[in-house]
């Protein structure tokens, strides 16, 4: 839910995640860039994953310019083998994955009555199957090492229903349900599962929507009432830097001026 910009980050490492290895999917734009930058600033080695290789190169350089460490792997999260290859290449370069951020997502603003069925399918493929592919690729290693942190980017639409976002909301309810069940399954294996329930963020969300009637009903987004991508990144750093005995299960993060839940 938002508009266009690029993430900017100040230099300097906090060291909270020094020595950790993190993967961020959907790292070529918007929230993904903000997450990757904040993880790198906290000292993590960050593996960037997305389909747009040129964009990934730009993000890698941006991280390196502020003193961080990054690599990238061109990845379509809907293709299971590509996600497995992402984990393998990351671990060959940086070592075992400590943090997986399932951030890749897609959202179309549509009326259900207008039957944009191809859009429905794309949202399910990326937002649901993509998350499962990430979990499936990283979980065996985390179970073996008895440590790890899976962070799933949900939405305030994972807590409440919104008009014009019926299928998107459904995919985020899916993410919430999977996360809660997985959390209970792996709690004795040293693995944490966190859901980040993000409200409006300045990003390219919705720009690909093509339902003119729905877009007109949705209206323009006031960027002054949106968060920056880095705000989501800092929330993840907070969750990932807690002691092993402390699990941050959910973070609902919304703009002060436009709470929805």
Sine and cosine of phi, psi and omega as CSV:
sin_phi,cos_phi,sin_psi,cos_psi,sin_omega,cos_omega
0.00,0.00,1.00,-0.01,0.07,-1.00
0.03,-1.00,-0.49,-0.87,-0.17,-0.99
-0.68,-0.73,-0.22,-0.98,-0.14,-0.99
-1.00,-0.07,0.67,-0.74,0.25,-0.97
-0.12,-0.99,0.08,-1.00,0.16,-0.99
-0.90,-0.44,0.48,-0.88,-0.05,-1.00
-0.98,0.17,0.61,-0.79,0.10,-1.00
-0.85,-0.52,0.55,-0.84,-0.04,-1.00
-0.63,-0.78,0.64,-0.77,0.08,-1.00
-0.99,0.16,0.41,-0.91,-0.05,-1.00
-0.99,0.17,0.19,-0.98,0.04,-1.00
0.95,-0.31,0.79,-0.61,-0.04,-1.00
-0.99,-0.10,0.67,-0.74,0.08,-1.00
-0.99,0.13,-0.37,0.93,0.01,-1.00
0.97,0.24,0.04,1.00,-0.05,-1.00
-0.90,0.44,-0.46,0.89,-0.04,-1.00
-0.87,-0.50,0.46,0.89,-0.02,-1.00
-0.85,0.53,0.77,-0.64,0.03,-1.00
1.00,0.04,-0.10,0.99,0.01,-1.00
-1.00,0.06,0.46,-0.89,0.07,-1.00
-0.91,-0.41,0.81,-0.59,-0.05,-1.00
-0.80,-0.60,0.58,-0.81,0.13,-0.99
-0.91,-0.42,0.70,-0.72,0.07,-1.00
-0.83,-0.56,0.89,-0.46,0.10,-1.00
-1.00,0.06,0.35,-0.94,-0.07,-1.00
0.88,0.47,0.60,0.80,-0.17,-0.99
-1.00,0.00,0.17,0.99,-0.08,-1.00
-1.00,-0.09,-0.05,1.00,-0.04,-1.00
-0.34,-0.94,0.27,-0.96,0.20,-0.98
0.74,0.68,-0.80,-0.59,-0.05,-1.00
-0.85,0.53,-0.62,0.78,-0.02,-1.00
-0.86,0.51,-0.64,0.77,0.04,-1.00
-0.91,0.42,-0.72,0.70,-0.01,-1.00
-0.87,0.50,-0.65,0.76,0.03,-1.00
-0.90,0.44,-0.74,0.67,-0.04,-1.00
-0.87,0.49,-0.68,0.73,-0.01,-1.00
-0.90,0.43,-0.69,0.73,-0.03,-1.00
-0.94,0.35,-0.60,0.80,0.08,-1.00
-0.90,0.44,-0.67,0.75,0.01,-1.00
-0.91,0.41,-0.66,0.75,0.04,-1.00
-0.88,0.48,-0.50,0.87,0.01,-1.00
-0.99,0.14,0.00,1.00,0.09,-1.00
0.97,-0.25,-0.05,1.00,-0.02,-1.00
-0.97,0.24,0.53,-0.85,0.23,-0.97
-0.99,0.12,0.82,-0.58,-0.19,-0.98
-0.91,-0.41,0.80,-0.60,0.11,-0.99
-0.98,-0.18,0.85,-0.53,-0.09,-1.00
-0.99,-0.14,0.74,-0.68,-0.03,-1.00
-0.75,-0.66,0.75,-0.66,0.09,-1.00
-0.11,-0.99,0.05,-1.00,-0.03,-1.00
-1.00,0.06,-0.41,0.91,-0.10,-0.99
-1.00,-0.07,0.99,-0.15,-0.13,-0.99
-0.89,0.45,-0.65,0.76,-0.02,-1.00
-0.89,0.46,-0.64,0.77,0.03,-1.00
-0.91,0.42,-0.64,0.77,0.03,-1.00
-0.89,0.46,-0.64,0.77,0.05,-1.00
-0.87,0.50,-0.64,0.77,0.01,-1.00
-0.91,0.42,-0.67,0.74,-0.01,-1.00
-0.92,0.39,-0.66,0.75,0.05,-1.00
-0.84,0.54,-0.71,0.70,0.01,-1.00
-0.90,0.43,-0.65,0.76,0.01,-1.00
-0.88,0.48,-0.64,0.77,0.05,-1.00
-0.92,0.40,-0.71,0.70,-0.01,-1.00
-0.91,0.42,-0.53,0.85,0.02,-1.00
-0.92,0.39,-0.40,0.92,0.05,-1.00
-0.97,-0.22,0.30,0.95,0.10,-0.99
1.00,0.03,0.19,0.98,-0.01,-1.00
-1.00,-0.02,0.08,-1.00,-0.02,-1.00
-0.86,-0.51,0.80,-0.60,-0.07,-1.00
-0.52,-0.86,0.39,-0.92,0.15,-0.99
-0.63,-0.78,0.17,-0.99,0.08,-1.00
-0.61,-0.79,0.47,-0.88,0.05,-1.00
-0.71,-0.71,0.88,-0.47,0.05,-1.00
-0.88,0.47,0.84,-0.54,-0.15,-0.99
-0.56,-0.83,0.73,-0.68,0.20,-0.98
-0.97,-0.24,0.93,-0.37,-0.13,-0.99
-0.92,0.39,-0.25,0.97,0.03,-1.00
-0.99,0.16,-0.14,0.99,0.00,-1.00
-0.96,-0.27,0.95,-0.31,-0.15,-0.99
-0.83,0.56,-0.70,0.72,-0.05,-1.00
-0.91,0.41,-0.57,0.82,0.04,-1.00
-0.90,0.43,-0.59,0.80,0.02,-1.00
-0.94,0.34,-0.63,0.78,0.08,-1.00
-0.88,0.47,-0.65,0.76,0.04,-1.00
-0.90,0.43,-0.58,0.81,0.06,-1.00
-0.85,0.52,-0.73,0.69,0.01,-1.00
-0.89,0.45,-0.71,0.70,-0.04,-1.00
-0.88,0.48,-0.74,0.67,-0.04,-1.00
-0.92,0.39,-0.61,0.79,0.04,-1.00
-0.89,0.45,-0.70,0.71,-0.05,-1.00
-0.95,0.31,-0.49,0.87,0.09,-1.00
-0.92,0.39,-0.56,0.83,-0.05,-1.00
-1.00,0.04,-0.70,0.71,-0.17,-0.99
-0.92,-0.40,-0.33,0.94,-0.10,-0.99
0.97,-0.26,-0.05,-1.00,-0.09,-1.00
-0.82,0.57,0.62,-0.79,-0.02,-1.00
-0.98,0.21,0.83,-0.56,0.05,-1.00
-1.00,-0.06,-0.58,0.81,-0.12,-0.99
-0.72,-0.69,0.82,-0.57,0.16,-0.99
-0.93,-0.38,0.83,-0.55,0.09,-1.00
-0.95,-0.30,0.96,-0.28,0.06,-1.00
-0.99,0.15,1.00,0.07,-0.08,-1.00
-0.98,-0.21,-0.45,0.89,-0.07,-1.00
-0.80,0.60,0.78,-0.63,0.00,-1.00
-0.33,-0.94,0.33,-0.94,0.00,-1.00
-0.63,-0.78,0.62,-0.79,-0.02,-1.00
-0.64,-0.77,0.79,-0.61,0.08,-1.00
-0.93,-0.35,0.72,-0.70,0.07,-1.00
-1.00,0.03,0.94,-0.34,-0.10,-1.00
-0.57,-0.82,0.43,-0.90,0.25,-0.97
-1.00,0.04,0.71,-0.71,0.05,-1.00
-0.85,0.53,-0.61,0.80,-0.06,-1.00
-0.89,0.47,-0.37,0.93,-0.04,-1.00
-1.00,0.07,-0.04,1.00,0.21,-0.98
0.79,0.61,0.80,0.60,0.09,-1.00
-1.00,0.09,0.96,0.30,-0.16,-0.99
-0.92,0.39,-0.54,0.84,0.06,-1.00
-0.90,0.44,-0.62,0.79,0.04,-1.00
-0.91,0.40,-0.65,0.76,0.05,-1.00
-0.84,0.54,-0.73,0.69,-0.07,-1.00
-0.90,0.43,-0.64,0.77,0.01,-1.00
-0.89,0.45,-0.66,0.75,0.01,-1.00
-0.90,0.44,-0.66,0.75,0.04,-1.00
-0.90,0.43,-0.67,0.74,-0.03,-1.00
-0.88,0.47,-0.74,0.67,-0.07,-1.00
-0.98,0.19,-0.77,0.64,-0.16,-0.99
-0.97,0.23,-0.48,0.88,-0.01,-1.00
-0.97,-0.24,-0.87,0.49,-0.04,-1.00
-0.90,0.43,-0.58,0.81,0.03,-1.00
-0.88,0.48,-0.67,0.74,0.04,-1.00
-0.90,0.43,-0.69,0.72,0.02,-1.00
-0.89,0.46,-0.64,0.77,0.02,-1.00
-0.89,0.46,-0.64,0.77,0.05,-1.00
-0.90,0.43,-0.73,0.68,0.02,-1.00
-0.87,0.48,-0.72,0.70,-0.05,-1.00
-0.90,0.44,-0.53,0.85,-0.03,-1.00
-0.98,0.21,-0.54,0.84,-0.11,-0.99
-0.99,-0.15,-0.39,0.92,-0.15,-0.99
-0.90,0.43,-0.67,0.74,-0.02,-1.00
-0.84,0.55,-0.69,0.73,0.01,-1.00
-0.91,0.40,-0.64,0.77,0.03,-1.00
-0.91,0.42,-0.63,0.77,0.04,-1.00
-0.89,0.45,-0.67,0.75,-0.01,-1.00
-0.91,0.42,-0.64,0.77,-0.03,-1.00
-1.00,0.10,-0.23,0.97,-0.03,-1.00
0.86,0.52,0.66,0.75,0.12,-0.99
-0.27,-0.96,0.38,-0.92,0.03,-1.00
0.53,-0.85,0.28,-0.96,-0.05,-1.00
-0.61,-0.79,0.86,-0.51,0.06,-1.00
-0.96,-0.28,0.85,-0.52,-0.01,-1.00
-0.92,-0.40,0.89,-0.46,0.01,-1.00
-0.96,-0.26,0.83,-0.56,0.02,-1.00
-0.99,0.15,0.95,-0.33,0.05,-1.00
-0.99,-0.15,-0.70,-0.71,-0.07,-1.00
-0.16,-0.99,0.31,-0.95,0.18,-0.98
-0.90,0.45,-0.31,0.95,0.11,-0.99
-0.97,0.25,-0.06,1.00,0.15,-0.99
-1.00,0.02,-0.07,1.00,0.00,-1.00
-0.90,-0.44,-0.37,0.93,-0.04,-1.00
-0.52,-0.86,0.44,-0.90,-0.01,-1.00
-1.00,0.01,0.61,-0.79,0.03,-1.00
-0.78,-0.62,0.66,-0.75,0.09,-1.00
-0.90,0.43,0.49,-0.87,-0.01,-1.00
0.98,0.22,-0.06,1.00,-0.03,-1.00
-0.79,-0.62,0.54,0.84,-0.14,-0.99
-0.86,0.51,-0.78,0.62,-0.03,-1.00
-0.95,0.31,-0.67,0.74,0.06,-1.00
-0.84,0.55,-0.73,0.69,0.04,-1.00
-0.86,0.51,-0.67,0.74,0.04,-1.00
-0.87,0.50,-0.63,0.77,0.01,-1.00
-0.92,0.38,-0.55,0.84,-0.01,-1.00
-0.98,0.21,-0.52,0.85,0.16,-0.99
-0.88,0.47,-0.61,0.80,0.07,-1.00
-0.87,0.50,-0.75,0.66,0.00,-1.00
-0.86,0.52,-0.67,0.75,0.01,-1.00
-0.89,0.46,-0.71,0.70,-0.03,-1.00
-0.90,0.43,-0.71,0.70,0.03,-1.00
-0.87,0.49,-0.69,0.72,-0.03,-1.00
-0.88,0.47,-0.68,0.73,-0.03,-1.00
-0.92,0.39,-0.69,0.73,0.01,-1.00
-0.92,0.39,-0.70,0.71,0.02,-1.00
-0.87,0.49,-0.66,0.75,0.00,-1.00
-0.84,0.55,-0.67,0.74,-0.01,-1.00
-0.95,0.33,-0.52,0.85,0.00,-1.00
-0.95,0.33,-0.57,0.82,-0.15,-0.99
-0.95,-0.30,0.13,0.99,-0.09,-1.00
-0.87,0.49,-0.48,0.88,0.00,-1.00
-1.00,-0.06,0.10,0.99,-0.01,-1.00
-0.95,-0.30,0.18,0.98,0.03,-1.00
0.97,0.23,0.28,0.96,-0.07,-1.00
-0.94,-0.34,0.73,-0.68,0.01,-1.00
-0.97,-0.26,0.49,-0.87,0.05,-1.00
-0.72,-0.69,0.85,-0.52,-0.03,-1.00
-0.85,-0.53,0.67,-0.74,0.14,-0.99
-0.95,-0.30,0.79,-0.62,0.10,-0.99
-0.98,-0.21,0.91,-0.40,-0.05,-1.00
-0.98,-0.18,1.00,-0.05,-0.15,-0.99
-1.00,-0.04,0.67,-0.74,0.16,-0.99
-1.00,0.04,-0.45,-0.89,-0.08,-1.00
-0.90,0.43,0.80,-0.60,0.00,-1.00
-0.78,-0.62,0.61,-0.79,0.09,-1.00
-0.92,0.40,0.92,-0.39,-0.05,-1.00
-0.30,-0.95,-0.14,-0.99,0.03,-1.00
-0.99,-0.11,0.30,0.95,0.02,-1.00
-0.85,0.52,0.73,-0.68,0.08,-1.00
1.00,0.06,-0.27,0.96,-0.04,-1.00
-0.90,0.43,-0.37,0.93,-0.02,-1.00
-1.00,0.02,-0.03,1.00,-0.05,-1.00
-0.93,0.37,0.53,-0.85,-0.11,-0.99
-0.75,-0.66,0.06,1.00,0.05,-1.00
-0.99,0.11,1.00,-0.09,-0.12,-0.99
-0.86,0.50,-0.63,0.78,0.00,-1.00
-0.89,0.46,-0.70,0.72,-0.01,-1.00
-0.93,0.38,-0.66,0.75,0.00,-1.00
-0.89,0.46,-0.63,0.78,0.04,-1.00
-0.91,0.42,-0.64,0.77,0.03,-1.00
-0.93,0.37,-0.57,0.82,-0.03,-1.00
-0.94,0.34,-0.65,0.76,0.03,-1.00
0.99,0.17,-0.11,-0.99,-0.03,-1.00
-1.00,0.10,0.49,-0.87,0.05,-1.00
-1.00,-0.08,0.75,-0.66,0.05,-1.00
-1.00,0.08,0.96,-0.29,-0.05,-1.00
-0.88,0.47,-0.39,0.92,0.04,-1.00
-0.94,0.35,-0.23,0.97,0.03,-1.00
-0.93,-0.37,0.41,0.91,0.03,-1.00
-0.89,-0.46,0.41,-0.91,0.13,-0.99
-1.00,0.08,0.24,-0.97,0.13,-0.99
-1.00,-0.04,0.44,-0.90,0.03,-1.00
-0.82,0.57,-0.56,0.83,-0.01,-1.00
-0.91,0.43,-0.43,0.90,0.04,-1.00
-0.88,0.48,-0.62,0.79,0.04,-1.00
-0.94,0.34,-0.64,0.77,0.04,-1.00
-0.87,0.50,-0.67,0.74,0.00,-1.00
-0.92,0.40,-0.56,0.83,0.06,-1.00
-0.89,0.45,-0.63,0.78,0.01,-1.00
-0.93,0.36,-0.66,0.75,0.05,-1.00
-0.86,0.51,-0.67,0.74,0.05,-1.00
-0.85,0.53,-0.76,0.65,-0.03,-1.00
-0.90,0.43,-0.65,0.76,-0.10,-0.99
-0.98,0.20,-0.26,0.97,-0.06,-1.00
-0.98,-0.19,0.13,0.99,0.03,-1.00
-0.96,0.28,0.40,-0.92,0.07,-1.00
-0.84,0.54,0.38,-0.92,-0.07,-1.00
-0.83,0.56,-0.53,0.85,-0.03,-1.00
-0.99,0.14,0.03,1.00,-0.03,-1.00
-0.89,-0.46,0.87,-0.50,0.04,-1.00
-0.94,-0.34,0.82,-0.57,0.10,-0.99
-1.00,-0.07,0.99,-0.17,-0.16,-0.99
-0.97,0.26,-0.64,0.77,-0.04,-1.00
-0.60,-0.80,0.59,-0.81,0.20,-0.98
-0.75,-0.66,0.91,-0.41,0.15,-0.99
-1.00,-0.03,0.90,-0.43,-0.08,-1.00
-0.80,-0.60,0.89,-0.47,-0.06,-1.00
-0.71,-0.70,0.37,-0.93,0.08,-1.00
-0.89,0.46,0.64,-0.77,0.00,-1.00
-0.84,0.55,-0.60,0.80,-0.11,-0.99
-1.00,0.06,-0.13,0.99,0.00,-1.00
-0.58,-0.81,0.88,0.47,0.09,-1.00
-0.93,0.36,0.64,-0.77,0.00,-1.00
-0.92,-0.40,-0.39,0.92,-0.08,-1.00
-0.88,-0.47,0.00,0.00,0.00,0.00
